[in-house]
Amino acid sequence: VIHVVFEERWGIDDFNRMVNEIRQLRSGARHRIDIILDFTASFSGYNLNLLSAISRIERIIPNHTGLTLVVKAPPYIKYLVGVVDKFAPRITQDLHMVDSLAEAYDILEKKPPVPNT
């Protein structure tokens, strides 16, 4: 599991850095890797043009067969996920919004195993 924590103020540069770090961490993996994006301690992101980052996100999805769990997503992120779901549903097909980190780990524990590829 890759657990990314967004704290306090963050911007598009931080988001792009997160995408790059996830891609690097996944590059050598031959097994499924789940991702938790934790916005619990975040209060920024509302004025960001994250739609410009969608192509960057799509680059890490082709090999990503795990779940992406978004903890305490701010309203802007929820809205953005809804927009992305309409135009790039492949990105959101394994994405789940949750209210707590405990709920995220509960989902991970209950999901059926997927064979390594």
Buried (B, 14 or more C-beta within 10 A) or exposed (E): EBBBBBEEEBEBEBBBEBBEEBBEEBEEEEEBBBBBBBBEEBEBBEEBEBEEBBEBBBEBBEBBBBBBBBBBBBEBBEEBBEEBBEEBEEBBEBBEBBEEBEBBBEBBEEEEEEEEE
